[in-house]
Amino acid sequence: MAVELTSTAFMMVCMALVQLMTPGLAFFYGGLVKDTSVLTMMMQSFVSMGVASIVWFLVGFSLCFGETMYFVGDPRTYLGLRGLNTNEALPDQTIPGLLFAGYQGMFAVITPALMTGAFADRFRFKPYLIFIAVWLVLVYAPWCHWVWGGGWLAQWGVWDFAGGIVVHVTAGFSALASLIVVGKREVSEEEAEDHDRPHNVPFVALGTALLWFGWFGFNAGSALATSGTAVGAAVNSEIAASVALFLWLIIDWIHRGRPGLVGLCVGSIAGLATVTPAAGFIQPWGAFILGCAAATLCYACCELRKKLGFDDALDVWGVHGMGGFIGTVLLGVLADPEECADVELAPPSCVNPGTATASMEQLGKQTCAALLAAVYSVLVTLVILKGGTNGLHLKTG
């Protein structure tokens, strides 16, 4: 298909913005951990750009967007990104096929890096490299194909605009599963009081700024064109993040007796993660509701995991896993009304005509998909860690 230059320019910027999110995550996580762990934490984020990009180039893109073969894409379809070029678009797109592959590759880079915040101080570097490569093939690729690559969930009518299921649910619940294998951090009595205290709050703020900035490419770019849908996704992302930021601050203030910059930053990330699956399907009022849901429900999940005794160091499950889960489910009731289902008859107020519309049926499909993604991610991650890499001594120390 013909390539549209304005959309191509827009998507090149979006690809760069999403790439920036991984270094942003390195600063965000690096600031939250203790000072002796910061370099390891940052290195785990940066090295994902190497490992994930290589996997993506060789077979990852084909597994996600290739012709369906059994339950994933055929790895031979775009082996080594062959068959993609800079002058021709894939079907139903207006950007070069190679640019689409590059943009989607940035999602594959950051998704496994999200998990590192959960098992801080408990993963050796060599098994970590093997783990993320295997995890991309066995967890990320199937879900990407099923939801975004024309697989069975897409055919059934499940929607995920920018990665609530594919990115946040898979990473968040896989991170939770990893804690079952690596256990809790070994902390002395002297360190017990300080091991959860961020060592560098300005790093956390810098990482938040980079993530928030890059998230416009993450969400708005998922429209894959310069369109009203991209505008809606960008504005909705800003609203949800801002609302969640402020409410998280207030909740933290009431709960702990004082406002904190770290809580404010975490709240904004929760808002962004929660709005991600719905960003291009909802009105601004829906984004406001998702911001409120992110602050209250994700905060509650973070407190719950502490009571349950899971040592999720940086609350990856509570913020990303549950944020993506909540946004995916609520998409079923917050999307545009049924009058937006027909592209030709849809009124101008519709954000994304011809796609997701609110209904009890859609709510059921979204809930089933989110639950299945959570269970699948937990089980397969346990198999990978217990079966494939256990012999490499996962835990540090």
C-alpha positions as CSV (number, residue, x, y, z in Angstrom):
1,M,0.0,0.0,0.0
2,A,1.0,3.6,-0.5
3,V,3.1,5.3,2.2
4,E,1.8,8.6,3.7
5,L,4.7,11.0,4.5
6,T,3.1,12.9,7.4
7,S,2.2,9.7,9.2
8,T,5.7,8.3,8.5
9,A,7.3,11.4,10.0
10,F,4.9,11.2,13.0
11,M,5.7,7.5,13.6
12,M,9.5,8.0,13.4
13,V,9.2,10.5,16.2
14,C,6.9,8.1,18.2
15,M,9.5,5.3,17.7
16,A,12.2,7.5,19.2
17,L,9.9,8.5,22.1
18,V,9.1,4.8,23.0
19,Q,12.8,4.0,22.8
20,L,13.5,6.8,25.3
21,M,11.2,5.1,27.8
22,T,13.7,2.3,28.5
23,P,16.5,4.7,29.7
24,G,13.7,6.5,31.5
25,L,12.8,3.3,33.2
26,A,16.4,2.8,34.1
27,F,16.5,6.1,36.0
28,F,13.1,5.5,37.5
29,Y,14.0,2.1,38.9
30,G,17.6,3.1,39.6
31,G,16.4,5.9,41.9
32,L,14.0,3.7,43.8
33,V,16.5,1.0,44.8
34,K,19.3,1.2,47.4
35,D,22.6,2.8,46.4
36,T,24.4,-0.6,46.1
37,S,21.8,-1.8,43.5
38,V,21.5,1.2,41.2
39,L,24.0,0.2,38.6
40,T,22.7,-3.4,38.3
41,M,19.2,-2.1,38.0
42,M,20.0,0.4,35.3
43,M,22.1,-2.2,33.4
44,Q,19.2,-4.6,33.4
45,S,17.1,-2.0,31.7
46,F,19.7,-0.9,29.1
47,V,20.7,-4.5,28.2
48,S,17.1,-5.2,27.3
49,M,17.6,-2.9,24.3
50,G,20.3,-5.3,23.0
51,V,18.8,-8.6,23.7
52,A,15.2,-7.8,22.8
53,S,16.3,-6.0,19.6
54,I,18.3,-9.0,18.4
55,V,15.4,-11.4,19.2
56,W,13.0,-9.0,17.4
57,F,15.2,-8.8,14.3
58,L,15.7,-12.5,14.0
59,V,12.2,-14.0,14.8
60,G,10.3,-11.7,17.2
61,F,8.5,-9.6,14.6
62,S,7.5,-12.6,12.6
63,L,6.2,-14.4,15.7
64,C,4.1,-11.4,16.5
65,F,2.9,-10.2,13.1
66,G,3.7,-13.1,10.7
67,E,1.1,-15.4,9.1
68,T,-0.6,-17.5,11.8
69,M,1.1,-20.9,12.3
70,Y,-0.5,-22.9,15.1
71,F,-0.7,-20.4,18.0
72,V,1.9,-17.8,16.9
73,G,3.1,-16.1,13.8
74,D,5.2,-18.1,11.4
75,P,8.9,-17.2,12.2
76,R,9.7,-17.5,8.5
77,T,7.3,-14.7,7.4
78,Y,9.7,-11.8,8.1
79,L,12.8,-13.7,9.2
80,G,15.5,-11.1,9.7
81,L,12.9,-8.4,8.8
82,R,13.0,-9.6,5.2
83,G,10.1,-8.6,3.0
84,L,9.8,-5.2,4.7
85,N,11.0,-2.0,3.1
86,T,11.0,1.8,3.4
87,N,8.7,2.5,0.5
88,E,5.8,0.2,1.0
89,A,3.2,-0.2,3.8
90,L,1.7,-3.4,5.2
91,P,-2.0,-4.0,4.5
92,D,-4.3,-1.4,6.2
93,Q,-1.4,0.8,7.1
94,T,0.0,4.1,5.8
95,I,3.6,3.9,7.2
96,P,6.5,1.8,5.8
97,G,6.5,-1.8,6.9
98,L,10.1,-1.4,8.2
99,L,9.0,1.5,10.3
100,F,6.1,-0.5,11.8
101,A,8.5,-3.2,12.7
102,G,10.9,-0.8,14.3
103,Y,8.2,0.9,16.3
104,Q,6.8,-2.3,17.5
105,G,10.3,-3.5,18.4
106,M,10.5,-0.7,21.0
107,F,7.5,-2.3,22.8
108,A,9.3,-5.6,22.9
109,V,12.4,-3.8,24.4
110,I,10.6,-2.2,27.4
111,T,8.2,-5.0,28.3
112,P,10.8,-7.4,29.9
113,A,12.6,-4.5,31.4
114,L,9.5,-3.6,33.4
115,M,9.8,-6.9,35.3
116,T,13.2,-6.0,36.7
117,G,11.7,-3.8,39.4
118,A,10.0,-6.7,41.1
119,F,13.1,-9.0,41.6
120,A,15.6,-6.3,42.4
121,D,18.8,-7.7,44.1
122,R,17.8,-11.3,43.4
123,F,18.7,-12.1,39.8
124,R,22.2,-12.9,38.4
125,F,23.0,-11.2,35.1
126,K,23.6,-14.3,32.9
127,P,20.3,-16.1,33.7
128,Y,18.5,-12.7,33.4
129,L,19.8,-12.4,29.8
130,I,18.6,-15.9,29.0
131,F,15.3,-15.3,30.8
132,I,14.3,-12.2,28.8
133,A,15.1,-13.8,25.5
134,V,13.0,-16.9,26.3
135,W,10.2,-14.9,27.8
136,L,9.9,-12.7,24.7
137,V,9.4,-15.9,22.6
138,L,7.1,-17.8,24.9
139,V,5.0,-15.0,26.6
140,Y,5.3,-11.7,24.8
141,A,5.1,-13.0,21.2
142,P,2.0,-15.2,21.6
143,W,0.0,-12.4,23.2
144,C,1.2,-9.8,20.8
145,H,0.1,-12.1,17.9
146,W,-3.2,-13.0,19.5
147,V,-4.2,-9.4,20.2
148,W,-2.3,-7.2,17.7
149,G,-1.2,-9.7,15.0
150,G,-4.7,-10.8,13.8
151,G,-4.8,-13.8,16.1
152,W,-7.8,-15.5,17.7
153,L,-8.4,-12.9,20.4
154,A,-8.4,-10.1,17.8
155,Q,-10.8,-12.1,15.7
156,W,-13.0,-12.7,18.8
157,G,-13.2,-9.0,19.4
158,V,-10.8,-8.2,22.2
159,W,-9.2,-4.7,22.0
160,D,-6.0,-3.4,23.4
161,F,-5.0,0.0,22.0
162,A,-1.4,0.3,23.2
163,G,-0.4,-2.6,25.4
164,G,-2.6,-3.0,28.5
165,I,-2.7,-6.8,27.9
166,V,0.3,-7.3,25.7
167,V,2.7,-5.2,27.7
168,H,1.5,-4.4,31.3
169,V,-0.5,-7.5,32.2
170,T,2.1,-9.9,30.8
171,A,5.0,-8.1,32.5
172,G,3.2,-7.4,35.7
173,F,2.0,-10.9,36.4
174,S,5.2,-12.5,35.1
175,A,7.0,-10.3,37.6
176,L,4.7,-11.7,40.3
177,A,5.5,-15.2,39.3
178,S,9.2,-14.6,39.4
179,L,8.9,-13.7,43.1
180,I,7.7,-17.3,43.8
181,V,11.0,-18.6,42.5
182,V,13.5,-16.0,43.7
183,G,11.8,-15.4,47.1
184,K,12.4,-12.4,49.3
185,R,15.6,-10.3,49.6
186,E,18.0,-11.3,52.3
187,V,18.1,-8.3,54.5
188,S,19.9,-7.9,57.9
189,E,18.2,-6.3,60.9
190,E,20.3,-3.2,60.4
191,E,19.1,-2.9,56.8
192,A,15.5,-3.8,57.3
193,E,14.4,-0.2,57.8
194,D,16.1,1.2,54.8
195,H,16.0,-1.5,52.1
196,D,12.8,-0.1,50.6
197,R,13.9,3.6,50.9
198,P,14.8,5.2,47.5
199,H,18.4,6.2,47.3
200,N,18.0,9.0,44.8
201,V,14.6,10.7,44.5
202,P,15.7,13.1,41.8
203,F,16.5,10.0,39.7
204,V,12.9,8.9,40.2
205,A,11.6,12.2,39.1
206,L,13.8,12.3,36.1
207,G,12.8,8.8,35.1
208,T,9.1,9.7,35.5
209,A,9.6,12.7,33.3
210,L,11.2,10.6,30.6
211,L,8.6,7.8,30.8
212,W,5.7,10.3,30.7
213,F,7.3,12.1,27.7
214,G,7.9,8.8,25.9
215,W,4.4,7.6,26.7
216,F,2.9,10.0,24.2
217,G,4.7,8.0,21.5
218,F,3.6,4.8,23.2
219,N,-0.1,5.7,23.3
220,A,-0.6,8.2,20.5
221,G,1.7,6.4,18.2
222,S,-0.4,3.3,18.5
223,A,-2.9,5.0,16.2
224,L,-0.2,4.3,13.5
225,A,-1.1,7.5,11.7
226,T,-1.6,11.3,12.2
227,S,-5.3,11.2,13.1
228,G,-7.9,12.2,15.5
229,T,-7.4,8.9,17.3
230,A,-3.8,9.8,18.0
231,V,-4.9,13.2,19.4
232,G,-7.5,11.5,21.6
233,A,-4.9,9.0,22.9
234,A,-2.4,11.7,23.7
235,V,-4.9,13.9,25.6
236,N,-6.4,10.9,27.4
237,S,-3.0,9.8,28.5
238,E,-2.3,13.3,30.0
239,I,-5.6,13.4,31.8
240,A,-5.3,9.9,33.3
241,A,-1.7,10.4,34.5
242,S,-2.4,13.8,36.0
243,V,-5.5,12.7,37.9
244,A,-3.8,9.5,39.2
245,L,-0.7,11.6,40.2
246,F,-2.8,14.0,42.3
247,L,-5.1,11.4,43.9
248,W,-2.1,9.1,44.7
249,L,-0.5,12.1,46.4
250,I,-3.6,12.7,48.5
251,I,-4.0,9.0,49.4
252,D,-0.4,8.8,50.4
253,W,-0.7,12.0,52.4
254,I,-3.6,10.7,54.4
255,H,-2.1,7.2,54.8
256,R,1.5,8.2,55.7
257,G,0.8,11.7,57.2
258,R,2.8,13.6,54.7
259,P,3.0,14.2,50.9
260,G,5.9,12.6,49.0
261,L,7.5,13.1,45.6
262,V,8.0,9.4,45.1
263,G,4.3,8.6,45.6
264,L,3.4,11.4,43.2
265,C,5.7,9.9,40.6
266,V,4.4,6.3,41.1
267,G,0.8,7.5,40.8
268,S,1.5,9.1,37.4
269,I,3.0,5.9,36.1
270,A,0.0,3.9,37.4
271,G,-2.3,6.3,35.6
272,L,-0.4,5.9,32.3
273,A,-0.4,2.1,32.6
274,T,-4.1,2.0,33.3
275,V,-5.2,4.3,30.4
276,T,-2.9,2.5,27.9
277,P,-5.3,-0.2,26.7
278,A,-8.1,2.2,26.4
279,A,-6.4,5.5,25.3
280,G,-7.6,5.5,21.7
281,F,-11.1,4.2,22.4
282,I,-12.5,6.6,25.1
283,Q,-13.5,10.2,25.7
284,P,-11.6,12.5,28.1
285,W,-14.2,11.8,30.8
286,G,-13.3,8.1,30.5
287,A,-9.6,8.9,31.0
288,F,-10.6,10.9,34.1
289,I,-12.4,7.8,35.5
290,L,-9.4,5.6,34.7
291,G,-7.1,8.1,36.5
292,C,-9.3,7.8,39.6
293,A,-9.3,4.0,39.3
294,A,-5.6,3.8,38.9
295,A,-4.9,5.8,42.0
296,T,-7.3,4.0,44.3
297,L,-7.2,0.4,43.0
298,C,-3.4,0.3,42.2
299,Y,-2.6,1.9,45.5
300,A,-4.8,-0.8,47.2
301,C,-3.0,-3.5,45.3
302,C,0.4,-2.3,46.4
303,E,-0.7,-2.3,50.0
304,L,-2.3,-5.8,49.5
305,R,0.9,-7.4,48.2
306,K,2.8,-6.1,51.3
307,K,0.2,-7.8,53.6
308,L,0.5,-11.0,51.5
309,G,4.3,-10.9,52.0
310,F,5.4,-10.7,48.3
311,D,8.7,-8.8,48.0
312,D,7.8,-6.9,44.8
313,A,10.6,-4.4,45.4
314,L,9.1,-1.6,43.1
315,D,5.5,-2.7,42.9
316,V,5.6,-3.9,39.3
317,W,2.5,-6.1,39.8
318,G,0.5,-3.4,41.6
319,V,1.3,-0.6,39.3
320,H,1.8,-2.2,35.9
321,G,0.1,-5.6,36.1
322,M,-3.0,-4.4,37.9
323,G,-3.0,-1.1,36.1
324,G,-3.1,-2.8,32.7
325,F,-5.7,-5.3,34.0
326,I,-8.0,-2.6,35.3
327,G,-7.7,-0.5,32.1
328,T,-8.3,-3.5,29.9
329,V,-11.5,-4.5,31.8
330,L,-12.9,-1.0,32.1
331,L,-12.4,-0.4,28.4
332,G,-15.5,-2.6,28.0
333,V,-17.7,0.0,29.7
334,L,-15.8,3.3,28.9
335,A,-15.4,3.0,25.1
336,D,-17.5,5.0,22.8
337,P,-21.2,4.0,22.4
338,E,-22.5,1.6,19.8
339,E,-23.4,4.4,17.4
340,C,-19.6,4.6,16.7
341,A,-19.4,1.0,15.5
342,D,-20.2,2.0,11.9
343,V,-17.4,4.0,10.4
344,E,-19.6,5.7,7.8
345,L,-22.4,6.6,10.1
346,A,-20.4,7.4,13.2
347,P,-20.7,11.0,14.5
348,P,-17.7,13.3,14.6
349,S,-17.5,12.9,18.4
350,C,-16.3,9.3,18.1
351,V,-12.6,8.8,19.0
352,N,-12.0,5.7,16.9
353,P,-15.0,4.7,14.7
354,G,-15.4,1.1,13.7
355,T,-13.5,-0.3,16.6
356,A,-14.3,-0.9,20.3
357,T,-17.7,0.1,21.7
358,A,-19.1,-0.2,25.2
359,S,-21.4,-3.1,26.0
360,M,-21.7,-5.9,28.5
361,E,-20.5,-8.3,25.8
362,Q,-17.4,-6.3,25.3
363,L,-16.9,-6.1,29.1
364,G,-17.0,-9.9,29.2
365,K,-14.5,-10.3,26.4
366,Q,-12.1,-7.8,27.9
367,T,-12.3,-9.5,31.4
368,C,-11.8,-13.0,30.0
369,A,-8.7,-11.8,28.0
370,A,-7.2,-10.0,31.0
371,L,-7.7,-13.0,33.2
372,L,-6.3,-15.4,30.7
373,A,-3.2,-13.2,30.1
374,A,-2.6,-13.0,33.9
375,V,-2.9,-16.8,34.4
376,Y,-0.8,-17.6,31.2
377,S,1.9,-15.2,32.2
378,V,2.2,-16.6,35.7
379,L,2.3,-20.2,34.6
380,V,4.7,-19.9,31.7
381,T,7.0,-17.7,33.6
382,L,7.2,-20.3,36.4
383,V,8.0,-23.0,33.8
384,I,10.7,-20.8,32.3
385,L,12.4,-20.0,35.6
386,K,12.0,-23.4,37.3
387,G,12.7,-25.5,34.3
388,G,14.9,-23.7,31.9
389,T,17.2,-21.4,34.0
390,N,17.1,-22.8,37.5
391,G,20.4,-24.5,36.9
392,L,22.1,-21.2,36.3
393,H,21.6,-20.1,39.9
394,L,19.1,-17.2,39.5
395,K,19.6,-15.6,42.9
396,T,22.5,-13.3,43.7
397,G,24.6,-13.9,46.8
